């Protein structure tokens, strides 16, 4: 019997409620109020207990907007009490001084705030609310002033790709510990902007090489999310430059391989469905009906995603497949086959079958 892989990171969509209507949101049914279908406080605590029984992954409280939940800090403190490292992903607009104090006091280790532009007009257009940028910046400044570890998340599309270096410089100015670049996956609201905003494969490649250059500055931790071919880019660049690759494998900066969906990470929806990640809308089970440990260990969907040898197309013959895997969510969005080749990778495999180190 195959060993069950370590669960390193779990994203919990605590609610579908949100005060913004972002054009790239993974959801279609975001409401400006709490949803009756959200897991209750009791169910949320049971989920946390079930996660802690499986391991000690980083628990990311996301949404929607998690600060919509009046019990969010009760849930946070329960998770901290069970030994889980907790992060919060927020748009920042609800973080005033009092909220910042509560976040710090709750035991949250890091707060990630989304910035999709280096100035208000760019960010607010994406977020569909005037003042969203000022709210995000204010949140980051308040939290940093209180000693909180902060992370800047940016979804890069044609809308803002020319500003990516400016966003990075802003993250440095704000004292961020990490800068995570998200490359658009056409799901939910993102489907409506796919044609107008999806970067072509060669532009993905340029952004990933730019991110590698920034990582070499060692000014903060950088990561590409929903762009697993960054691990191939890193190895190609490091080999060409004679650089020894070293990756942190623990904590907030852990980096192991590209697509971790269903193998080292998963996503629990506000209704309790367990997805491989937040962008691959295929349920492996539901925690309201099944034990989380059973879903994580035995889901046929997760079993497939843990086997690089099942990949198809050029991903299947790529020498980098074990460290990359291609974006399974983007493959699903393009073909409705989660094992198909990554549709936005410009690399042509050597076709030798030899694995890259």
C-alpha positions as CSV (number, residue, x, y, z in Angstrom):
1,X,0.0,0.0,0.0
2,X,1.4,3.4,-1.0
3,X,2.3,5.8,1.8
4,X,0.0,8.8,2.2
5,X,1.9,12.0,1.4
6,X,2.3,14.7,3.9
7,X,-0.4,17.4,3.9
8,X,1.6,20.7,4.0
9,X,-0.9,23.3,3.2
10,X,-4.7,23.5,3.5
11,X,-6.9,26.3,2.3
12,X,-10.3,26.7,3.9
13,X,-12.8,28.9,2.1
14,X,-14.4,30.0,5.4
15,X,-17.2,31.8,3.6
16,X,-18.3,32.7,0.1
17,X,-19.4,36.1,1.4
18,X,-17.2,39.1,0.3
19,X,-17.5,42.9,0.1
20,X,-15.7,43.0,-3.3
21,X,-16.6,41.7,-6.7
22,X,-13.2,40.9,-8.2
23,X,-13.2,40.2,-11.9
24,X,-10.8,37.2,-11.5
25,X,-12.5,35.6,-8.5
26,X,-12.5,31.8,-8.5
27,X,-16.2,31.9,-7.6
28,X,-19.3,32.9,-9.6
29,X,-21.7,33.1,-6.6
30,X,-20.0,35.5,-4.3
31,X,-22.5,37.3,-2.1
32,X,-22.2,40.5,0.0
33,X,-23.3,38.6,3.1
34,X,-22.6,35.3,4.9
35,X,-23.9,32.3,3.1
36,X,-26.3,29.9,4.9
37,X,-24.4,27.0,3.3
38,X,-21.1,28.0,5.0
39,X,-19.8,25.4,7.5
40,X,-21.0,26.4,11.0
41,X,-18.8,27.2,13.9
42,X,-19.3,23.6,15.2
43,X,-18.6,22.2,11.8
44,X,-15.6,24.4,11.4
45,X,-14.1,23.3,14.7
46,X,-14.7,19.7,13.7
47,X,-12.9,20.3,10.4
48,X,-9.9,21.8,12.3
49,X,-9.8,18.8,14.6
50,X,-9.9,16.4,11.6
51,X,-7.0,18.4,9.9
52,X,-4.9,18.3,13.1
53,X,-5.5,14.5,13.3
54,X,-3.9,14.1,9.8
55,X,-0.9,16.4,10.4
56,X,0.2,19.9,11.1
57,X,-0.3,21.7,7.8
58,X,-0.4,25.5,7.5
59,X,-4.1,26.4,7.6
60,X,-4.9,29.3,5.4
61,X,-8.2,30.9,6.3
62,X,-9.6,32.4,3.0
63,X,-12.8,33.3,1.4
64,X,-14.7,35.2,0.0
65,X,-13.5,37.5,2.8
66,X,-12.8,35.5,5.9
67,X,-13.2,38.6,8.1
68,X,-16.9,38.5,7.2
69,X,-17.3,35.6,9.7
70,X,-18.0,36.9,13.2
71,X,-16.5,33.6,14.6
72,X,-13.3,33.8,12.6
73,X,-11.1,34.5,15.7
74,X,-12.9,31.7,17.7
75,X,-12.0,29.4,14.8
76,X,-8.4,30.7,14.6
77,X,-7.8,30.2,18.3
78,X,-9.2,26.7,18.1
79,X,-6.8,25.9,15.3
80,X,-3.8,27.5,17.1
81,X,-4.8,25.4,20.2
82,X,-4.6,22.3,18.1
83,X,-1.1,23.2,17.0
84,X,-1.8,24.3,13.5
85,X,0.1,27.3,12.0
86,X,-2.6,29.7,10.8
87,X,-2.4,32.3,8.0
88,X,-5.1,34.7,6.9
89,X,-5.8,35.7,3.3
90,X,-7.8,38.9,3.1
91,X,-8.5,41.8,0.7
92,X,-7.5,44.1,3.6
93,X,-10.4,46.5,3.3
94,X,-11.9,45.5,6.7
95,X,-8.6,45.8,8.6
96,X,-8.8,48.9,10.7
97,X,-6.8,49.4,13.9
98,X,-9.1,47.3,16.1
99,X,-9.2,44.5,13.6
100,X,-5.4,44.5,13.2
101,X,-5.1,44.2,17.0
102,X,-7.5,41.2,17.0
103,X,-5.7,39.5,14.1
104,X,-2.3,39.8,16.0
105,X,-3.8,38.7,19.3
106,X,-5.5,35.6,17.8
107,X,-2.2,33.8,17.1
108,X,-2.2,34.1,13.3
109,X,1.3,33.9,12.0
110,X,1.0,35.6,8.6
111,X,-1.5,37.7,6.7
112,X,-1.6,37.7,2.9
113,X,-3.2,40.8,1.3
114,X,-3.9,41.0,-2.4
115,X,-2.4,43.8,-4.5
116,X,-3.2,43.7,-8.2
117,X,-1.6,47.0,-9.0
118,X,0.9,49.5,-7.6
119,X,-1.6,52.3,-7.5
120,X,-5.3,52.8,-6.9
121,X,-6.6,53.0,-10.4
122,X,-5.1,49.7,-11.5
123,X,-6.0,47.7,-8.4
124,X,-9.5,49.2,-7.9
125,X,-10.5,48.4,-11.5
126,X,-9.7,44.8,-10.9
127,X,-11.4,44.7,-7.5
128,X,-14.5,46.7,-8.7
129,X,-14.5,49.0,-5.7
130,X,-13.1,52.4,-5.2
131,X,-10.9,52.6,-2.1
132,X,-9.9,48.9,-2.3
133,X,-6.3,49.8,-2.9
134,X,-6.1,52.3,0.0
135,X,-7.7,49.6,2.2
136,X,-5.2,47.0,1.3
137,X,-2.2,49.3,1.8
138,X,-3.6,50.5,5.1
139,X,-4.0,46.9,6.3
140,X,-0.5,45.9,5.3
141,X,0.9,49.0,7.1
142,X,-1.1,48.4,10.3
143,X,-0.3,44.8,10.5
144,X,3.4,45.3,9.8
145,X,3.5,48.1,12.5
146,X,2.2,45.4,15.0
147,X,4.9,43.0,14.1
148,X,2.8,40.7,11.9
149,X,4.5,38.8,9.1
150,X,2.9,40.1,5.9
151,X,2.6,38.7,2.3
152,X,1.6,40.4,-0.9
153,X,-0.3,38.3,-3.4
154,X,-0.7,39.5,-7.0
155,X,-2.7,37.9,-9.8
156,X,-0.9,38.8,-13.0
157,X,-2.8,39.2,-16.2
158,X,-2.6,41.4,-19.3
159,X,-4.3,44.1,-17.2
160,X,-1.4,44.6,-14.9
161,X,1.6,42.6,-16.2
162,X,3.4,45.8,-17.1
163,X,3.3,46.8,-13.5
164,X,4.6,43.6,-11.9
165,X,8.0,45.1,-11.1
166,X,6.3,48.1,-9.5
167,X,4.1,45.9,-7.4
168,X,7.2,44.0,-6.2
169,X,9.0,47.3,-5.3
170,X,5.9,48.3,-3.4
171,X,5.9,45.0,-1.5
172,X,9.5,45.7,-0.5
173,X,8.6,49.2,0.6
174,X,5.8,47.9,2.8
175,X,8.2,45.5,4.5
176,X,6.6,42.3,3.2
177,X,8.2,39.0,4.0
178,X,6.9,37.3,0.9
179,X,5.7,38.2,-2.6
180,X,3.5,35.5,-4.4
181,X,2.7,35.9,-8.0
182,X,-0.5,34.1,-9.1
183,X,-1.0,33.4,-12.8
184,X,-4.6,33.4,-13.9
185,X,-6.6,30.2,-14.0
186,X,-9.8,30.6,-16.0
187,X,-12.3,29.4,-13.4
188,X,-15.4,31.1,-11.9
189,X,-15.4,34.8,-12.7
190,X,-12.0,34.3,-14.4
191,X,-13.7,32.6,-17.3
192,X,-15.3,35.9,-18.3
193,X,-11.9,37.6,-18.7
194,X,-9.9,34.6,-20.0
195,X,-9.9,35.9,-23.6
196,X,-9.0,39.5,-22.7
197,X,-6.6,38.9,-19.8
198,X,-5.0,35.4,-20.0
199,X,-1.2,35.8,-20.7
200,X,0.1,33.8,-23.7
201,X,2.6,31.1,-23.0
202,X,5.7,33.2,-24.0
203,X,4.6,36.0,-21.7
204,X,4.2,33.5,-18.8
205,X,7.8,32.4,-19.5
206,X,9.0,36.0,-19.4
207,X,7.2,36.7,-16.1
208,X,8.6,33.5,-14.5
209,X,12.1,34.4,-15.6
210,X,11.6,37.9,-14.2
211,X,10.5,36.3,-10.9
212,X,13.6,34.1,-10.9
213,X,15.7,37.2,-11.2
214,X,13.9,38.8,-8.2
215,X,14.4,35.7,-6.2
216,X,18.2,36.0,-6.7
217,X,18.1,39.4,-5.0
218,X,17.1,37.6,-1.7
219,X,15.2,40.6,-0.5
220,X,12.1,38.7,0.4
221,X,10.6,35.2,-0.3
222,X,9.1,34.9,-3.8
223,X,6.8,32.2,-5.2
224,X,4.9,31.5,-8.3
225,X,1.4,30.1,-7.7
226,X,-0.6,28.3,-10.4
227,X,2.6,28.3,-12.5
228,X,4.4,25.1,-11.7
229,X,6.7,25.4,-14.7
230,X,8.5,28.0,-12.6
231,X,10.3,25.0,-11.0
232,X,11.6,24.1,-14.5
233,X,12.6,27.7,-15.2
234,X,14.5,27.8,-11.9
235,X,16.5,24.6,-12.7
236,X,17.2,25.8,-16.2
237,X,18.4,29.2,-15.1
238,X,20.4,27.8,-12.1
239,X,22.1,25.2,-14.3
240,X,23.0,27.8,-16.9
241,X,24.4,30.1,-14.2
242,X,26.2,27.4,-12.2
243,X,24.0,28.1,-9.1
244,X,23.3,25.4,-6.6
245,X,19.5,25.0,-6.0
246,X,18.4,25.0,-2.4
247,X,14.7,25.0,-1.4
248,X,13.2,25.4,2.1
249,X,11.0,22.5,2.8
250,X,9.4,23.7,6.1
251,X,7.3,26.6,7.2
252,X,5.9,29.5,5.3
253,X,8.7,29.5,2.8
254,X,8.5,25.7,1.9
255,X,9.1,24.9,-1.7
256,X,9.1,21.3,-2.9
257,X,7.8,21.1,-6.4
258,X,5.4,22.8,-8.8
259,X,1.7,21.6,-8.8
260,X,1.0,20.2,-5.3
261,X,-2.8,19.9,-5.9
262,X,-4.0,16.8,-4.1
263,X,-0.5,15.6,-3.2
264,X,0.6,18.1,-0.6
265,X,-2.1,20.7,-0.5
266,X,-5.9,20.7,-0.8
267,X,-8.8,23.2,-0.5
268,X,-12.0,22.9,1.5
269,X,-14.9,24.8,0.2
270,X,-17.4,26.7,2.3
271,X,-19.8,23.8,1.8
272,X,-17.2,21.2,2.9
273,X,-16.2,19.9,-0.5
274,X,-12.5,18.9,-0.6
275,X,-10.9,20.0,-3.9
276,X,-7.3,19.4,-5.0
277,X,-6.8,23.2,-5.0
278,X,-9.0,26.2,-5.1
279,X,-8.9,26.4,-8.9
280,X,-9.6,22.7,-9.8
281,X,-13.4,22.4,-9.1
282,X,-13.5,18.6,-8.8
283,X,-14.6,17.3,-5.4
284,X,-12.7,14.4,-3.8
285,X,-15.4,14.2,-1.1
286,X,-17.3,16.3,1.5
287,X,-16.4,16.6,5.1
288,X,-20.1,16.8,6.0
289,X,-20.4,13.2,4.8
290,X,-17.0,11.7,5.1
291,X,-14.0,11.7,7.4
292,X,-11.4,14.2,6.1
293,X,-8.6,11.6,6.8
294,X,-10.4,9.1,4.5
295,X,-10.7,11.7,1.7
296,X,-7.1,12.7,2.0
297,X,-5.7,9.2,2.1
298,X,-8.0,7.4,-0.3
299,X,-9.7,9.7,-2.8
300,X,-9.2,8.3,-6.4
301,X,-8.9,11.9,-7.7
302,X,-6.0,12.6,-5.2
303,X,-4.4,9.2,-6.1
304,X,-4.3,10.2,-9.7
305,X,-2.8,13.6,-9.0
306,X,0.0,11.9,-7.0
307,X,1.3,9.9,-10.0
308,X,3.3,11.9,-12.6
309,X,3.4,8.8,-14.8
310,X,-0.3,9.4,-15.6
311,X,0.3,12.8,-17.1
312,X,-0.6,13.1,-20.8
313,X,0.6,15.1,-23.8
314,X,3.9,16.8,-23.6
315,X,3.7,16.9,-19.8
316,X,3.7,13.1,-19.9
317,X,7.1,13.0,-21.7
318,X,8.7,16.0,-20.1
319,X,11.9,15.4,-18.2
320,X,10.8,18.0,-15.7
321,X,7.4,16.5,-15.0
322,X,8.1,15.2,-11.5
323,X,9.2,18.7,-10.3
324,X,6.6,20.6,-12.3
325,X,3.5,18.5,-13.0
326,X,2.0,21.3,-15.1
327,X,-1.0,23.2,-13.7
328,X,-3.7,20.5,-13.3
329,X,-6.4,23.2,-12.9
330,X,-5.5,25.0,-16.1
331,X,-5.4,21.7,-17.9
332,X,-8.9,21.0,-16.6
333,X,-10.2,24.4,-17.6
334,X,-8.9,24.0,-21.2
335,X,-9.8,20.3,-21.8
336,X,-11.9,19.0,-18.9
337,X,-9.1,16.4,-18.4
338,X,-7.1,17.1,-15.3
339,X,-4.2,14.9,-16.6
340,X,-3.9,16.7,-19.9
341,X,-0.8,18.8,-20.7
342,X,-0.4,22.3,-19.3
343,X,-1.8,24.5,-22.0
344,X,0.2,27.6,-21.2
345,X,3.8,26.2,-21.1
346,X,6.0,27.1,-24.0
347,X,8.7,24.5,-23.2
348,X,9.2,21.6,-25.6
349,X,10.4,18.5,-23.8
350,X,13.7,16.8,-24.8
351,X,11.6,13.6,-25.3
352,X,14.5,11.5,-24.0
353,X,12.4,10.3,-21.0
354,X,15.3,11.2,-18.6
355,X,14.2,13.0,-15.5
356,X,15.7,16.4,-14.7
357,X,17.3,16.8,-11.3
